[in-house]
Amino acid sequence: MKLVLPLLALALLAGCITPQVTQSAGKLVTPATAVGRNPSWTPTAEEVAAIEKDIAVLLANPDQRVFGLGQTLPPHPFSAYIARFTAAGPLDNKFIMGLAAIPTTVPRDEFLAASTSDARAVEISKAPQNFQFIYNLKQKHLVEIRFNKQPVQP
């Protein structure tokens, strides 16, 4: 038993064991599913950091890629959100699809759980200040941010 933990740590450091899900207190990063013979892939920490930076800049200076809020500015800076990043697309055309939510608007543990499907995460993050986003990794370009629709007033 004394030898097992050092060997496991060495294997992790050597990259022999690749985690399938990366999670922190404020984000969840999941790999793309394998389609046919294409292997799945997971965005790197550097790619996720670049996406977060692009989203933060866009929320501070919104343009036509931000929609769903009418003429109002995004209600919060990106640092106020928790986020799910899901890899999508084949290896030659990678996209990151994501959800961002204010922690008080979602059940945090469920929203950030790897076992929660993306469809369920969308369902529980319907508050107007929450949003979905698409990022094209090949072009290193944030395609869009779509805020949830405001509830219809009676």
PECOR-V12392 format. One record per backbone hydrogen bond with DSSP energy under -0.5 kcal/mol. CO is the residue of the C=O (numbers start at 1). NH is the residue of the N-H. If there is no record, write none. Layout:
# PECOR-V12392
co-><CO;CO>
nh-><NH;NH>
This chain:
# PECOR-V12392
co-><1;2;3;4;5;6;7;8;9;10;11;11;11;12;16;17;20;22;26;27;28;29;30;34;35;38;41;44;45;46;47;48;49;50;51;52;53;54;55;56;57;63;65;65;67;69;77;78;80;82;83;84;85;86;88;90;94;94;95;96;97;98;99;100;101;102;103;106;107;107;108;110;113;117;118;119;120;121;122;123;127;130;131;132;133;134;134;135;135;136;136;141;141;144;145;145;146>
nh-><5;6;7;8;9;10;11;12;13;14;15;16;17;15;18;19;31;29;83;24;85;22;87;36;38;35;32;48;49;50;51;52;53;54;55;56;57;58;59;60;61;66;67;145;147;72;80;81;103;101;28;99;30;97;95;93;137;138;88;135;86;133;84;131;82;105;106;108;110;111;112;113;116;121;122;123;124;125;125;126;130;148;100;146;98;143;144;96;137;140;141;136;143;134;67;147;132>
